[in-house]
């Protein structure tokens, strides 16, 4: 007995639906397994990037807009550091200190510095410190928020919008960021040595108040002592945002940045993500790729001078060394005399459109000046230029 299925018949339609369902299941299983490759974490949004290059080593909903709680203070702190004299004393705004949530203990008429406020934001996560910083720099919280959003735009944080300098819930859903944007912000901030010193401090003794007196502030970031290599950055929590955590970790010469937003198990997740991602990077030695770099010399019996090109070490994702572009910058000629070790130019190493390292090119030896009149020197220069432009 033979059976046949005509197009459009009921059995044919059933088989088509079943086939589509099977293919859809296979496709979805492939996509889900790709998204879940790596450690199993509980964050609503997460990412791990290389601090040197920005390469993404792990991502899960990294571009999902989420509230970021007090990790907001990373932006507030870096703006304060870049703004003005951190050590000028001033009296806090009486209204700015009146805020809910975590505090560094500011009271009306207290004398502080911006440096005090930066520690107050990054260690005990003082909302009072964030508000006082905003008023000190911009004259008002709203004015400072404009600076925050302008900075976010300048840094290319396309999915970030600030409403408060502290990260307290604004009840409008307009204060948000993404794990990816917070990682970019942190990568930028960690290039500032003052910021790095502040956020890596487990505790600090400050002198402020009315009159000022010594007191200790303690960092809320438990990873500083519980996770090998962690050197910052910021914790955060609100009922709306849940637990948020941004950290930076250094192991074997490589630095990674990890961000988790809305994560019930953030301490554990950051440790697991670092253990998973550090094997993907390694410190590489870069050089100009040429050992015969030289420069023409005017006013000497020698026509050319050999150059010493430095090697630099930088952390890269394994296998990405070939993506590094080398740019050698040297003048067309130099005048004798030249001493060994004298700077002649520079070498730059570029990766994905960003300079990741540079070094000075120096003279490999001494070159003495010979006796020659100005006409002879001009002739030498002319010969060098003709040689250069005829290549």
One Martini backbone bead per residue (centre of mass of N, CA, C, O) as a GRO file, in nm:
protein
  391
    1UNK     BB    1   0.096   0.035   0.023
    2UNK     BB    2   0.037   0.373  -0.075
    3UNK     BB    3   0.153   0.696   0.016
    4UNK     BB    4   0.042   1.043  -0.026
    5UNK     BB    5   0.144   1.395  -0.027
    6UNK     BB    6  -0.014   1.686  -0.057
    7UNK     BB    7  -0.006   1.996  -0.107
    8UNK     BB    8  -0.209   2.117   0.163
    9UNK     BB    9  -0.254   1.894   0.324
   10UNK     BB   10  -0.296   1.798   0.640
   11UNK     BB   11  -0.043   1.614   0.678
   12UNK     BB   12   0.156   1.817   0.554
   13UNK     BB   13   0.111   2.039   0.759
   14UNK     BB   14   0.197   1.879   1.008
   15UNK     BB   15   0.487   1.816   0.913
   16UNK     BB   16   0.575   2.110   0.882
   17UNK     BB   17   0.537   2.190   1.177
   18UNK     BB   18   0.726   1.979   1.298
   19UNK     BB   19   0.981   2.062   1.147
   20UNK     BB   20   0.987   2.354   1.251
   21UNK     BB   21   1.007   2.280   1.549
   22UNK     BB   22   1.272   2.125   1.537
   23UNK     BB   23   1.445   2.351   1.414
   24UNK     BB   24   1.388   2.557   1.638
   25UNK     BB   25   1.505   2.393   1.869
   26UNK     BB   26   1.790   2.368   1.758
   27UNK     BB   27   1.847   2.672   1.730
   28UNK     BB   28   1.791   2.757   2.026
   29UNK     BB   29   1.997   2.568   2.155
   30UNK     BB   30   2.243   2.702   2.021
   31UNK     BB   31   2.203   2.988   2.130
   32UNK     BB   32   2.192   2.924   2.434
   33UNK     BB   33   2.470   2.787   2.451
   34UNK     BB   34   2.626   3.042   2.364
   35UNK     BB   35   2.528   3.232   2.595
   36UNK     BB   36   2.623   3.004   2.827
   37UNK     BB   37   2.906   3.032   2.789
   38UNK     BB   38   3.042   2.956   3.076
   39UNK     BB   39   2.965   3.072   3.356
   40UNK     BB   40   2.728   3.041   3.610
   41UNK     BB   41   2.511   3.311   3.660
   42UNK     BB   42   2.285   3.574   3.830
   43UNK     BB   43   2.291   3.802   3.641
   44UNK     BB   44   2.131   4.034   3.434
   45UNK     BB   45   2.424   4.169   3.392
   46UNK     BB   46   2.741   4.099   3.208
   47UNK     BB   47   3.110   4.155   3.223
   48UNK     BB   48   3.437   4.098   3.058
   49UNK     BB   49   3.742   4.288   3.037
   50UNK     BB   50   4.007   4.440   2.904
   51UNK     BB   51   4.192   4.704   3.023
   52UNK     BB   52   4.382   4.748   2.772
   53UNK     BB   53   4.163   4.685   2.508
   54UNK     BB   54   3.841   4.593   2.561
   55UNK     BB   55   3.806   4.311   2.539
   56UNK     BB   56   3.577   4.050   2.525
   57UNK     BB   57   3.537   3.755   2.747
   58UNK     BB   58   3.244   3.824   2.869
   59UNK     BB   59   2.877   3.781   2.813
   60UNK     BB   60   2.550   3.893   2.968
   61UNK     BB   61   2.346   4.120   2.891
   62UNK     BB   62   2.543   4.381   2.840
   63UNK     BB   63   2.302   4.579   2.687
   64UNK     BB   64   2.122   4.602   2.928
   65UNK     BB   65   1.906   4.804   3.082
   66UNK     BB   66   2.011   4.919   3.413
   67UNK     BB   67   2.034   4.963   3.725
   68UNK     BB   68   2.347   5.079   3.927
   69UNK     BB   69   2.354   5.244   4.159
   70UNK     BB   70   2.664   5.315   4.325
   71UNK     BB   71   2.834   5.289   4.060
   72UNK     BB   72   2.790   5.584   3.982
   73UNK     BB   73   3.042   5.699   4.155
   74UNK     BB   74   3.251   5.672   3.936
   75UNK     BB   75   3.170   5.927   3.784
   76UNK     BB   76   3.178   6.132   4.016
   77UNK     BB   77   3.479   6.088   4.090
   78UNK     BB   78   3.621   6.147   3.817
   79UNK     BB   79   3.514   6.436   3.797
   80UNK     BB   80   3.644   6.541   4.055
   81UNK     BB   81   3.941   6.480   3.978
   82UNK     BB   82   3.920   6.658   3.699
   83UNK     BB   83   3.834   6.945   3.804
   84UNK     BB   84   4.021   7.004   4.075
   85UNK     BB   85   4.123   7.077   4.374
   86UNK     BB   86   4.137   6.824   4.619
   87UNK     BB   87   4.270   7.014   4.882
   88UNK     BB   88   4.046   7.213   4.913
   89UNK     BB   89   3.881   7.380   5.151
   90UNK     BB   90   3.532   7.333   5.263
   91UNK     BB   91   3.189   7.388   5.297
   92UNK     BB   92   2.918   7.226   5.320
   93UNK     BB   93   2.617   7.174   5.206
   94UNK     BB   94   2.333   7.163   5.399
   95UNK     BB   95   2.148   6.999   5.190
   96UNK     BB   96   2.340   6.770   5.079
   97UNK     BB   97   2.353   6.599   5.358
   98UNK     BB   98   2.040   6.544   5.306
   99UNK     BB   99   2.030   6.195   5.302
  100UNK     BB  100   1.989   5.882   5.217
  101UNK     BB  101   2.155   5.622   5.331
  102UNK     BB  102   2.460   5.611   5.277
  103UNK     BB  103   2.754   5.730   5.474
  104UNK     BB  104   3.032   5.951   5.590
  105UNK     BB  105   2.924   6.172   5.816
  106UNK     BB  106   2.793   6.433   5.739
  107UNK     BB  107   2.767   6.780   5.842
  108UNK     BB  108   2.686   7.070   5.917
  109UNK     BB  109   2.980   7.269   5.861
  110UNK     BB  110   3.173   7.095   5.733
  111UNK     BB  111   3.513   7.029   5.667
  112UNK     BB  112   3.642   6.975   5.334
  113UNK     BB  113   3.740   6.774   5.060
  114UNK     BB  114   3.738   6.620   4.762
  115UNK     BB  115   3.904   6.384   4.858
  116UNK     BB  116   3.722   6.303   5.087
  117UNK     BB  117   3.471   6.251   4.903
  118UNK     BB  118   3.592   6.027   4.732
  119UNK     BB  119   3.628   5.832   4.966
  120UNK     BB  120   3.328   5.851   5.061
  121UNK     BB  121   3.218   5.716   4.800
  122UNK     BB  122   3.413   5.450   4.753
  123UNK     BB  123   3.387   5.317   5.038
  124UNK     BB  124   3.096   5.387   5.201
  125UNK     BB  125   2.897   5.517   4.993
  126UNK     BB  126   2.835   5.830   5.002
  127UNK     BB  127   2.564   6.030   4.940
  128UNK     BB  128   2.665   6.291   5.067
  129UNK     BB  129   2.926   6.310   4.898
  130UNK     BB  130   2.791   6.327   4.620
  131UNK     BB  131   2.624   6.587   4.666
  132UNK     BB  132   2.862   6.771   4.752
  133UNK     BB  133   3.016   6.743   4.490
  134UNK     BB  134   2.805   6.857   4.299
  135UNK     BB  135   2.781   7.142   4.429
  136UNK     BB  136   3.078   7.223   4.419
  137UNK     BB  137   3.109   7.201   4.099
  138UNK     BB  138   2.793   7.300   3.983
  139UNK     BB  139   2.584   7.415   4.229
  140UNK     BB  140   2.423   7.142   4.155
  141UNK     BB  141   2.280   6.850   4.088
  142UNK     BB  142   2.168   6.908   3.804
  143UNK     BB  143   2.432   7.026   3.690
  144UNK     BB  144   2.600   6.766   3.733
  145UNK     BB  145   2.432   6.571   3.562
  146UNK     BB  146   2.509   6.706   3.298
  147UNK     BB  147   2.808   6.627   3.319
  148UNK     BB  148   2.766   6.323   3.323
  149UNK     BB  149   2.624   6.299   3.042
  150UNK     BB  150   2.851   6.432   2.881
  151UNK     BB  151   3.067   6.221   2.952
  152UNK     BB  152   2.919   5.975   2.845
  153UNK     BB  153   2.918   6.074   2.554
  154UNK     BB  154   3.231   6.106   2.522
  155UNK     BB  155   3.271   5.781   2.594
  156UNK     BB  156   3.031   5.613   2.449
  157UNK     BB  157   2.766   5.589   2.643
  158UNK     BB  158   2.471   5.500   2.488
  159UNK     BB  159   2.325   5.335   2.760
  160UNK     BB  160   2.336   5.609   2.940
  161UNK     BB  161   2.169   5.756   3.241
  162UNK     BB  162   2.157   6.035   3.452
  163UNK     BB  163   2.004   6.168   3.776
  164UNK     BB  164   2.227   6.093   3.988
  165UNK     BB  165   2.531   6.096   4.185
  166UNK     BB  166   2.463   5.819   4.367
  167UNK     BB  167   2.211   5.601   4.269
  168UNK     BB  168   1.954   5.657   4.362
  169UNK     BB  169   1.642   5.611   4.333
  170UNK     BB  170   1.417   5.795   4.097
  171UNK     BB  171   1.130   5.666   3.995
  172UNK     BB  172   1.170   5.677   3.643
  173UNK     BB  173   1.381   5.494   3.478
  174UNK     BB  174   1.640   5.714   3.402
  175UNK     BB  175   1.848   5.539   3.572
  176UNK     BB  176   2.106   5.405   3.362
  177UNK     BB  177   2.270   5.105   3.234
  178UNK     BB  178   2.544   4.893   3.148
  179UNK     BB  179   2.783   4.666   3.162
  180UNK     BB  180   2.943   4.781   2.925
  181UNK     BB  181   2.951   5.083   3.010
  182UNK     BB  182   3.080   5.038   3.294
  183UNK     BB  183   3.341   4.921   3.181
  184UNK     BB  184   3.430   5.166   3.018
  185UNK     BB  185   3.438   5.364   3.253
  186UNK     BB  186   3.643   5.204   3.426
  187UNK     BB  187   3.872   5.200   3.225
  188UNK     BB  188   3.908   5.503   3.230
  189UNK     BB  189   3.943   5.551   3.540
  190UNK     BB  190   4.196   5.345   3.584
  191UNK     BB  191   4.403   5.550   3.438
  192UNK     BB  192   4.374   5.693   3.708
  193UNK     BB  193   4.574   5.705   3.984
  194UNK     BB  194   4.385   5.831   4.191
  195UNK     BB  195   4.148   5.644   4.156
  196UNK     BB  196   4.298   5.381   4.213
  197UNK     BB  197   4.384   5.448   4.502
  198UNK     BB  198   4.105   5.483   4.622
  199UNK     BB  199   3.954   5.207   4.530
  200UNK     BB  200   4.197   5.022   4.672
  201UNK     BB  201   4.113   5.101   4.951
  202UNK     BB  202   4.026   4.958   5.256
  203UNK     BB  203   4.133   5.217   5.410
  204UNK     BB  204   4.095   5.549   5.582
  205UNK     BB  205   4.241   5.852   5.703
  206UNK     BB  206   4.054   6.134   5.802
  207UNK     BB  207   4.008   6.507   5.805
  208UNK     BB  208   3.691   6.608   5.934
  209UNK     BB  209   3.470   6.886   6.013
  210UNK     BB  210   3.336   7.066   6.329
  211UNK     BB  211   3.597   7.036   6.369
  212UNK     BB  212   3.846   6.874   6.251
  213UNK     BB  213   3.886   6.509   6.251
  214UNK     BB  214   3.983   6.198   6.302
  215UNK     BB  215   3.898   5.923   6.068
  216UNK     BB  216   3.751   5.616   5.960
  217UNK     BB  217   3.733   5.438   5.650
  218UNK     BB  218   3.548   5.168   5.491
  219UNK     BB  219   3.537   4.923   5.263
  220UNK     BB  220   3.271   4.741   5.092
  221UNK     BB  221   3.485   4.571   4.928
  222UNK     BB  222   3.546   4.232   4.967
  223UNK     BB  223   3.740   4.160   4.726
  224UNK     BB  224   4.008   4.289   4.835
  225UNK     BB  225   4.035   4.015   5.039
  226UNK     BB  226   3.877   3.757   4.871
  227UNK     BB  227   4.030   3.830   4.587
  228UNK     BB  228   4.269   3.766   4.380
  229UNK     BB  229   4.390   4.092   4.263
  230UNK     BB  230   4.206   4.299   4.369
  231UNK     BB  231   4.173   4.686   4.298
  232UNK     BB  232   3.861   4.701   4.279
  233UNK     BB  233   3.584   4.945   4.295
  234UNK     BB  234   3.237   4.902   4.318
  235UNK     BB  235   2.950   4.922   4.495
  236UNK     BB  236   2.585   4.821   4.499
  237UNK     BB  237   2.248   4.925   4.636
  238UNK     BB  238   1.901   4.856   4.564
  239UNK     BB  239   1.585   4.759   4.534
  240UNK     BB  240   1.583   4.797   4.222
  241UNK     BB  241   1.885   4.693   4.141
  242UNK     BB  242   2.030   4.559   4.348
  243UNK     BB  243   2.317   4.395   4.305
  244UNK     BB  244   2.622   4.578   4.249
  245UNK     BB  245   2.937   4.523   4.054
  246UNK     BB  246   3.270   4.661   4.038
  247UNK     BB  247   3.581   4.530   3.900
  248UNK     BB  248   3.943   4.490   3.951
  249UNK     BB  249   4.201   4.270   3.810
  250UNK     BB  250   4.537   4.136   3.893
  251UNK     BB  251   4.727   3.898   3.684
  252UNK     BB  252   5.022   3.843   3.550
  253UNK     BB  253   4.999   4.152   3.418
  254UNK     BB  254   4.685   4.144   3.408
  255UNK     BB  255   4.374   4.321   3.327
  256UNK     BB  256   4.043   4.310   3.465
  257UNK     BB  257   3.690   4.375   3.405
  258UNK     BB  258   3.396   4.359   3.621
  259UNK     BB  259   3.032   4.329   3.562
  260UNK     BB  260   2.741   4.340   3.782
  261UNK     BB  261   2.380   4.329   3.746
  262UNK     BB  262   2.159   4.202   3.938
  263UNK     BB  263   2.323   4.025   4.181
  264UNK     BB  264   2.297   3.779   4.430
  265UNK     BB  265   2.617   3.657   4.363
  266UNK     BB  266   2.873   3.854   4.321
  267UNK     BB  267   3.124   3.753   4.466
  268UNK     BB  268   3.129   3.477   4.326
  269UNK     BB  269   3.111   3.564   4.025
  270UNK     BB  270   3.375   3.721   4.005
  271UNK     BB  271   3.565   3.491   4.078
  272UNK     BB  272   3.476   3.298   3.849
  273UNK     BB  273   3.532   3.487   3.608
  274UNK     BB  274   3.833   3.522   3.656
  275UNK     BB  275   3.911   3.221   3.642
  276UNK     BB  276   3.803   3.200   3.340
  277UNK     BB  277   3.954   3.462   3.190
  278UNK     BB  278   4.267   3.471   3.241
  279UNK     BB  279   4.350   3.232   3.038
  280UNK     BB  280   4.288   3.433   2.776
  281UNK     BB  281   4.545   3.588   2.876
  282UNK     BB  282   4.858   3.773   2.789
  283UNK     BB  283   5.183   3.870   2.802
  284UNK     BB  284   5.335   4.076   2.558
  285UNK     BB  285   5.600   4.129   2.330
  286UNK     BB  286   5.689   4.433   2.175
  287UNK     BB  287   5.799   4.534   1.846
  288UNK     BB  288   5.892   4.685   1.540
  289UNK     BB  289   6.020   4.442   1.348
  290UNK     BB  290   6.301   4.609   1.344
  291UNK     BB  291   6.672   4.626   1.349
  292UNK     BB  292   6.738   4.872   1.107
  293UNK     BB  293   6.689   5.138   1.235
  294UNK     BB  294   6.736   5.466   1.090
  295UNK     BB  295   6.915   5.786   1.060
  296UNK     BB  296   6.996   6.069   0.927
  297UNK     BB  297   7.304   6.269   0.898
  298UNK     BB  298   7.420   6.595   0.988
  299UNK     BB  299   7.759   6.680   1.028
  300UNK     BB  300   7.894   6.399   0.935
  301UNK     BB  301   8.072   6.121   0.829
  302UNK     BB  302   7.804   6.000   0.876
  303UNK     BB  303   7.495   5.913   0.730
  304UNK     BB  304   7.411   5.718   0.970
  305UNK     BB  305   7.191   5.612   1.250
  306UNK     BB  306   7.136   5.404   1.485
  307UNK     BB  307   6.859   5.243   1.655
  308UNK     BB  308   6.675   5.217   1.957
  309UNK     BB  309   6.418   4.980   2.018
  310UNK     BB  310   6.168   4.925   2.216
  311UNK     BB  311   6.021   4.712   2.440
  312UNK     BB  312   5.688   4.597   2.514
  313UNK     BB  313   5.434   4.533   2.756
  314UNK     BB  314   5.121   4.352   2.691
  315UNK     BB  315   4.789   4.275   2.725
  316UNK     BB  316   4.642   3.989   2.553
  317UNK     BB  317   4.468   3.813   2.363
  318UNK     BB  318   4.504   3.518   2.260
  319UNK     BB  319   4.611   3.561   1.916
  320UNK     BB  320   4.620   3.907   1.880
  321UNK     BB  321   4.906   4.014   1.788
  322UNK     BB  322   4.847   4.065   1.472
  323UNK     BB  323   4.667   4.333   1.531
  324UNK     BB  324   4.914   4.489   1.571
  325UNK     BB  325   5.023   4.826   1.513
  326UNK     BB  326   5.311   4.985   1.382
  327UNK     BB  327   5.456   5.315   1.469
  328UNK     BB  328   5.710   5.507   1.324
  329UNK     BB  329   5.881   5.803   1.466
  330UNK     BB  330   6.087   6.000   1.247
  331UNK     BB  331   6.307   6.195   1.134
  332UNK     BB  332   6.479   6.255   0.839
  333UNK     BB  333   6.687   6.413   1.034
  334UNK     BB  334   7.003   6.482   1.202
  335UNK     BB  335   7.220   6.658   1.410
  336UNK     BB  336   7.530   6.704   1.473
  337UNK     BB  337   7.556   6.594   1.764
  338UNK     BB  338   7.520   6.254   1.911
  339UNK     BB  339   7.400   6.075   2.179
  340UNK     BB  340   7.379   5.811   2.351
  341UNK     BB  341   7.024   5.789   2.423
  342UNK     BB  342   6.901   5.986   2.250
  343UNK     BB  343   6.617   6.125   2.153
  344UNK     BB  344   6.442   6.076   1.824
  345UNK     BB  345   6.167   5.916   1.893
  346UNK     BB  346   5.891   5.686   1.817
  347UNK     BB  347   5.677   5.411   1.928
  348UNK     BB  348   5.366   5.264   1.821
  349UNK     BB  349   5.079   5.077   1.953
  350UNK     BB  350   4.802   4.939   1.773
  351UNK     BB  351   4.447   4.863   1.872
  352UNK     BB  352   4.156   4.909   1.746
  353UNK     BB  353   4.230   5.234   1.722
  354UNK     BB  354   4.436   5.206   1.976
  355UNK     BB  355   4.670   5.312   2.195
  356UNK     BB  356   4.861   5.076   2.406
  357UNK     BB  357   5.163   5.176   2.326
  358UNK     BB  358   5.495   5.322   2.408
  359UNK     BB  359   5.821   5.454   2.282
  360UNK     BB  360   6.153   5.536   2.276
  361UNK     BB  361   6.378   5.646   2.037
  362UNK     BB  362   6.730   5.585   2.022
  363UNK     BB  363   7.055   5.619   2.024
  364UNK     BB  364   7.311   5.371   1.963
  365UNK     BB  365   7.518   5.620   1.936
  366UNK     BB  366   7.782   5.816   1.861
  367UNK     BB  367   7.803   6.151   1.707
  368UNK     BB  368   8.018   6.346   1.539
  369UNK     BB  369   8.133   6.648   1.448
  370UNK     BB  370   8.218   6.800   1.155
  371UNK     BB  371   8.399   6.998   0.951
  372UNK     BB  372   8.165   7.241   0.816
  373UNK     BB  373   8.003   7.426   0.613
  374UNK     BB  374   7.697   7.547   0.527
  375UNK     BB  375   7.702   7.443   0.234
  376UNK     BB  376   7.752   7.145   0.300
  377UNK     BB  377   7.505   7.105   0.478
  378UNK     BB  378   7.298   7.174   0.262
  379UNK     BB  379   7.382   6.948   0.071
  380UNK     BB  380   7.308   6.715   0.258
  381UNK     BB  381   7.011   6.779   0.286
  382UNK     BB  382   6.943   6.761  -0.012
  383UNK     BB  383   7.021   6.462  -0.049
  384UNK     BB  384   6.821   6.349   0.158
  385UNK     BB  385   6.561   6.455   0.029
  386UNK     BB  386   6.596   6.320  -0.243
  387UNK     BB  387   6.603   6.030  -0.131
  388UNK     BB  388   6.323   6.034   0.006
  389UNK     BB  389   6.142   6.141  -0.255
  390UNK     BB  390   6.253   5.890  -0.453
  391UNK     BB  391   6.099   5.629  -0.327
   0.00000   0.00000   0.00000
